[in-house]
């Protein structure tokens, strides 16, 4: 093998090693993003449940507020 071939081979090995590190870094980043999206999905589910609970509570309050008016006891 000539000096040039040895040099080219060393460059290819270094490039492959650099690419391997980059691939591993991207795999770790992808895993972190999947976990973050899972956490966001769970949080959104909690917010939706809380929103439904508050809507039901508001409907009960509105019903109680309107009841006296319907029965004729409301202030005009």
Buried (B, 14 or more C-beta within 10 A) or exposed (E): EEEEEEEEEEEEEEEEEEEEEEEEEEEEEEEEEEEEEEEEEEEEEEEEEEEEEEEEEEEEEEEEEEEEEEEEEEEE
